[in-house]
Amino acid sequence: MAFSLMLPPSPALFLARKPHNLRPAIPIRCAASTAVPTRSPQPRPFDLRTYWATLIGEINQKLDEAIPVQYPERIYEAMRYSVLADGAKRAPPVMCVTACELFGGNRLAAFPTACALEMVHAASLIHDDLPSMDDDPSRRGQPSNHTVYGVDMAILAGDALFPLGFRHIVSQTPSDLVPEPRLLRVIAEIARSVGSTGMAAGQFLDLEGGPNSVDFVQEKKFGEMAECSAVCGGLLGGAEDEEIRRLRRYGRAVGVLYQVVED
């Protein structure tokens, strides 16, 4: 169906001229049609590989900036050697950032803690590879730290990475994104996971052995770190206590699975 509208060429002409001087009206034909409902755009499928690769790239950049080479250069080179190794999977920092985002948090709030977790994880691996521990000649697709820098420097590099991680959290976490009480809980969570009830206990039983120690070692050596990473991310993202408990169970299960597959 079509209809015609008879319109003057311009309102100004209509006001300026007498009616008999009006130009002929211009017929305009408009097609009448029923409105077609618009479809809402379909959500894009989540691309895990792209998300993971992009996030790891951001984490690598943050880690590179967090450990600049300065005096004494040798120890910083040893620290960077292990932290920035190309073969690193970045599981702890990725778990931290994704857990933060899961609860609506800003990843900028999680990056300092994510970097600290990778520093702590790298420090534990440096010490784990020492001749007095597991005596591993390689790590992350390259010679282990003590193989390149010597046992004395490897011990110092690992020792230096632990406090650097805590300092990085305190100095770099945006105060407008993370309330201080939550930041204190994050620091306490990391301290617990690496201490005598966490990774240190797992390493002790890995050396000493004993009845039923295998499951305990798997749970402590990386289960603790994965649990800590998930919990820290949840705290930074604003998760409630019940959600933190669920993250704790999830992180520990993933960490144990990872350790079993790796070893």
C-alpha positions, -999 to 999 in steps of 0.1 A, spaced: 0 0 0 12 36 -8 0 70 1 8 106 -10 19 136 11 14 171 -6 41 193 10 53 228 1 90 230 -9 99 251 22 82 266 52 101 299 45 85 302 10 51 295 25 55 325 49 71 349 24 48 346 -6 11 350 -12 -9 318 -17 -13 323 -55 25 325 -59 31 292 -42 51 267 -62 33 235 -72 33 211 -44 57 181 -47 40 148 -43 60 124 -21 52 88 -22 60 67 9 57 30 11 39 19 42 52 -13 58 48 -31 90 77 -27 115 102 -56 114 113 -66 149 151 -63 154 169 -92 167 193 -88 196 229 -96 186 240 -131 196 267 -132 223 301 -141 211 314 -175 222 341 -173 247 376 -179 232 396 -194 260 428 -197 240 428 -160 230 419 -149 265 447 -170 280 473 -158 255 464 -122 260 464 -124 297 497 -142 298 512 -115 276 500 -88 300 514 -108 330 548 -112 313 550 -75 307 541 -67 343 567 -92 356 594 -77 334 586 -42 347 585 -55 383 621 -69 384 643 -43 366 681 -51 366 698 -29 392 728 -31 415 739 -57 424 731 -68 389 740 -105 393 713 -113 417 686 -95 397 697 -114 366 693 -146 385 659 -136 397 647 -126 362 662 -158 347 637 -180 366 607 -156 368 607 -147 331 615 -181 317 598 -188 284 586 -222 295 566 -208 325 529 -217 323 519 -188 345 492 -209 362 492 -190 396 489 -155 382 463 -166 356 442 -182 383 444 -151 405 433 -127 377 405 -149 364 391 -155 399 391 -117 405 372 -111 372 348 -139 380 334 -118 409 333 -86 389 367 -72 399 391 -52 378 421 -71 367 442 -40 375 435 -48 411 448 -83 407 480 -78 386 503 -69 415 493 -100 435 494 -121 404 530 -110 398 538 -117 434 524 -152 432 546 -159 402 576 -145 421 569 -168 451 563 -197 428 595 -192 409 614 -189 442 600 -222 454 611 -238 422 646 -224 425 650 -239 459 633 -271 449 659 -277 422 689 -273 444 713 -303 448 703 -306 485 666 -308 475 655 -325 443 687 -318 424 670 -311 391 693 -299 363 666 -282 343 634 -263 348 608 -247 325 627 -259 294 661 -244 304 689 -252 328 679 -247 364 690 -216 382 718 -231 402 732 -248 371 736 -213 355 744 -190 384 757 -214 411 741 -227 443 750 -197 464 734 -172 439 703 -195 434 697 -195 471 700 -157 473 678 -152 442 650 -174 457 654 -157 491 651 -123 474 620 -131 454 598 -139 485 600 -105 501 599 -88 467 565 -103 461 551 -90 493 565 -55 487 551 -55 452 516 -62 465 518 -34 491 533 -8 468 515 -15 435 479 -25 444 455 4 437 441 16 470 409 28 453 402 -7 440 411 -29 470 402 -20 506 431 -24 531 415 -53 551 412 -74 519 448 -66 510 459 -78 544 440 -111 539 457 -116 506 492 -111 522 483 -135 550 470 -161 525 503 -161 506 523 -163 538 503 -193 549 506 -211 516 544 -210 516 551 -216 553 555 -246 575 519 -258 570 521 -252 532 547 -257 505 576 -260 531 558 -289 547 553 -305 513 589 -302 504 600 -316 538 579 -348 533 591 -350 497 626 -353 511 618 -375 541 591 -397 527 569 -417 550 536 -435 551 508 -418 532 531 -389 523 525 -390 485 491 -375 487 502 -349 512 532 -339 491 510 -334 460 485 -314 480 511 -291 496 537 -286 469 514 -271 443 479 -276 457 486 -249 482 498 -225 456 468 -230 433 444 -227 462 461 -195 474 460 -181 438 423 -187 435 415 -174 470 436 -142 465 419 -135 432 385 -139 448 394 -116 477 406 -89 453 374 -93 433 351 -89 463 340 -125 468 321 -133 500 332 -158 526 312 -187 512 325 -180 477 360 -179 491 355 -214 506 344 -227 473 374 -211 455 396 -228 481 383 -262 474 384 -256 436 420 -243 437 433 -271 458 417 -297 435 432 -281 404 466 -278 420 467 -315 430 456 -325 395 483 -303 380 510 -317 403 500 -353 396 501 -347 358 534 -329 360 552 -354 382 
